[in-house]
Amino acid sequence: MKSTAYLQSWAQTELSEIKFRIAPASGWDAKTGTTSAEVLRRSDVYVFCLLHHQDKQTLDPLDLGQWTFYVLPTRILDEQCPGQKSIRLSSLKRLNPLETDFTGLQKAVAACAEGTR
Protein backbone atom coordinates (compact mmCIF):
# COMPACT_ATOMS: atom_id res chain seq x y z
CA MET A 1 0.00 0.00 0.00
CA LYS A 2 1.13 3.48 -0.87
CA SER A 3 -0.61 6.56 0.49
CA THR A 4 -0.55 10.30 -0.03
CA ALA A 5 -2.75 13.36 0.43
CA TYR A 6 -3.38 16.82 -0.93
CA LEU A 7 -3.17 18.28 2.59
CA GLN A 8 -0.23 17.97 4.98
CA SER A 9 0.11 18.73 8.70
CA TRP A 10 2.41 21.71 8.03
CA ALA A 11 1.43 25.10 6.61
CA GLN A 12 0.81 25.00 2.85
CA THR A 13 0.32 27.70 0.24
CA GLU A 14 -1.06 25.15 -2.24
CA LEU A 15 -2.19 21.54 -2.33
CA SER A 16 0.50 18.88 -2.52
CA GLU A 17 1.27 17.21 -5.84
CA ILE A 18 -0.03 13.67 -5.80
CA LYS A 19 2.81 11.22 -6.36
CA PHE A 20 3.42 7.67 -5.16
CA ARG A 21 6.73 5.84 -4.70
CA ILE A 22 6.93 2.66 -6.81
CA ALA A 23 10.67 1.95 -6.93
CA PRO A 24 11.75 -1.68 -7.11
CA ALA A 25 13.77 -2.61 -4.03
CA SER A 26 16.00 -5.25 -2.50
CA GLY A 27 14.35 -7.65 -0.13
CA TRP A 28 15.46 -8.61 3.36
CA ASP A 29 16.20 -12.22 4.20
CA ALA A 30 15.54 -12.59 7.92
CA LYS A 31 17.10 -16.07 8.01
CA THR A 32 20.49 -14.89 6.76
CA GLY A 33 20.32 -11.29 7.97
CA THR A 34 21.20 -10.00 4.51
CA THR A 35 19.55 -8.09 1.73
CA SER A 36 18.79 -9.74 -1.57
CA ALA A 37 20.80 -8.78 -4.62
CA GLU A 38 17.59 -9.08 -6.64
CA VAL A 39 15.84 -5.71 -7.03
CA LEU A 40 12.13 -5.94 -7.85
CA ARG A 41 8.62 -5.02 -6.76
CA ARG A 42 7.68 -7.57 -4.14
CA SER A 43 3.91 -7.64 -4.31
CA ASP A 44 1.25 -8.97 -6.64
CA VAL A 45 -0.99 -5.92 -6.34
CA TYR A 46 -0.42 -2.26 -5.54
CA VAL A 47 -3.04 -0.31 -3.62
CA PHE A 48 -2.60 3.45 -4.01
CA CYS A 49 -4.49 5.32 -1.27
CA LEU A 50 -5.36 8.96 -1.82
CA LEU A 51 -6.75 11.07 1.00
CA HIS A 52 -8.62 13.23 -1.51
CA HIS A 53 -10.30 15.62 0.94
CA GLN A 54 -9.11 19.21 0.41
CA ASP A 55 -10.58 21.22 3.31
CA LYS A 56 -8.21 21.31 6.29
CA GLN A 57 -11.00 22.34 8.67
CA THR A 58 -12.98 19.15 8.04
CA LEU A 59 -10.14 16.75 7.18
CA ASP A 60 -10.43 13.45 9.02
CA PRO A 61 -8.07 10.67 7.87
CA LEU A 62 -10.21 8.18 9.83
CA ASP A 63 -13.25 9.02 7.66
CA LEU A 64 -12.98 6.41 4.92
CA GLY A 65 -15.30 8.51 2.76
CA GLN A 66 -12.44 10.99 2.33
CA TRP A 67 -10.26 8.37 0.61
CA THR A 68 -10.05 7.07 -2.96
CA PHE A 69 -8.22 3.84 -3.74
CA TYR A 70 -6.53 2.87 -7.00
CA VAL A 71 -5.70 -0.82 -7.39
CA LEU A 72 -3.30 -2.15 -10.02
CA PRO A 73 -1.56 -5.47 -10.65
CA THR A 74 2.18 -5.13 -10.11
CA ARG A 75 2.81 -6.72 -13.53
CA ILE A 76 1.37 -3.60 -15.20
CA LEU A 77 3.85 -1.40 -13.33
CA ASP A 78 6.63 -3.80 -14.25
CA GLU A 79 5.60 -3.73 -17.94
CA GLN A 80 4.85 -0.01 -18.27
CA CYS A 81 7.19 1.55 -15.69
CA PRO A 82 10.00 -0.99 -15.18
CA GLY A 83 12.67 1.16 -13.48
CA GLN A 84 10.48 4.08 -12.50
CA LYS A 85 10.82 5.26 -8.91
CA SER A 86 7.60 7.25 -8.57
CA ILE A 87 4.36 7.84 -10.40
CA ARG A 88 2.04 10.85 -10.48
CA LEU A 89 -1.70 10.41 -10.16
CA SER A 90 -2.29 11.43 -13.80
CA SER A 91 0.20 8.79 -15.03
CA LEU A 92 -1.28 6.18 -12.71
CA LYS A 93 -4.76 6.84 -14.09
CA ARG A 94 -3.46 6.29 -17.65
CA LEU A 95 -2.62 2.71 -16.58
CA ASN A 96 -6.36 2.17 -15.91
CA PRO A 97 -6.26 1.05 -12.27
CA LEU A 98 -9.47 -0.05 -10.61
CA GLU A 99 -10.70 3.07 -8.79
CA THR A 100 -12.85 2.48 -5.76
CA ASP A 101 -13.98 3.70 -2.39
CA PHE A 102 -13.28 1.67 0.74
CA THR A 103 -16.37 -0.53 0.35
CA GLY A 104 -15.15 -1.82 -3.03
CA LEU A 105 -11.50 -2.22 -2.04
CA GLN A 106 -11.59 -5.94 -1.21
CA LYS A 107 -13.28 -6.76 -4.52
CA ALA A 108 -10.80 -4.61 -6.51
CA VAL A 109 -7.78 -6.25 -4.85
CA ALA A 110 -9.21 -9.72 -5.47
CA ALA A 111 -9.88 -8.91 -9.15
CA CYS A 112 -6.32 -7.64 -9.65
CA ALA A 113 -4.80 -10.60 -7.79
CA GLU A 114 -6.81 -13.07 -9.87
CA GLY A 115 -5.91 -11.31 -13.10
CA THR A 116 -9.55 -10.57 -13.97
CA ARG A 117 -8.93 -6.86 -14.07
N, C-alpha and C positions, 0 to 999 in steps of 0.2 A: 504494500500500500504506500502510496505517495500522497501527500496532502499539501495544500497551499490555500491562501486566502487573499482577497483584495485588501482587507484591512489588517493592520498589524497593531501590536500593543503600544508602539512608540508613536510620536507625533508624525503625521504625514501631510504633505501638501497635495498629493494625488494618490489614487489607488495603486496598489502594487501590480506589476506586470505578472501575469499568470504563467508560470514556468515550472515544470517538474523535472527532477533529476532522474535520468534513465541509464546512467553509465554502467556498462558491464564491470564486474568486479571480481577479485579473487575471493575464493571461499576459505573458510577456516576449518581445519580438520582438528577437532577437539581431541581425538585419540593420539595424534602425533604432536599436537601443539604447534603446528606450522600452517602457513597459508598455502593454498593451492597455486600452482604456476598457471593453471587454466583460468583465463579471464572470460567470464560470460555472465549473462543474466540468469539468475538462479531461481526462477519461478516459472510456472506455466501460464499464469495470468497476472496482468497488472491491473490494479484498481487505483485510479487517479481520483482523489477526493478534493473537491473544490468547495470551500466555504464561500458561497456566492453572495451572501448578504453584504450590503454596502452601506448600511447606516450604523455608525458606531454606537449611537444611543440605544439601539435595540438589538445589537449583535449578541447572540447567545450560541456559542459553539456546541452546547448540549442540545439545542433545538435541531433535530435532524431534518426539519423542513427547510433549514437554511443551507443545506448541503446539496450538491449535485455530484453524482458519481459517473465516471467514465471507465468502462471495463474493456480491456483489449487483450487478446492472446499475445503472449510474449513473442511467439514466432513472427507476428506481424512487425513488431519493433525490430526483431533480428533481421528480417528481410528488407524493411524499408529504411531503417535507421541503424545499421550495424554497429558503427563505432561512435554514434552520437552520445553525448554526455547529458544533454537536457533537451526538453521539447516544450515549446510554447503551446498554449491552449489551441490556438488557431491551427497549428500543424498537427496536433493530436486529433482534432476534429476531422481533418482531411483523411485520416486513417480509418474513419468510420467506426469509432468505438461504440459499444452499446452505452447509451446515456440513460441514466435512471435516477430515481430518488431512492431513499433508503429502503422503501418497501419492495422495490424490484431488484435490489442488489444481489440477493442470493440467487435468483433466477438468472441474472445476467452473468454472474461468475460461473454458474453451472454450465450455461450455454457456451461460454468461451472455453471452459475447461474440456468440454465434450467435443469441441470443434464444430458445433452447430451454428455458430455465429457467422 
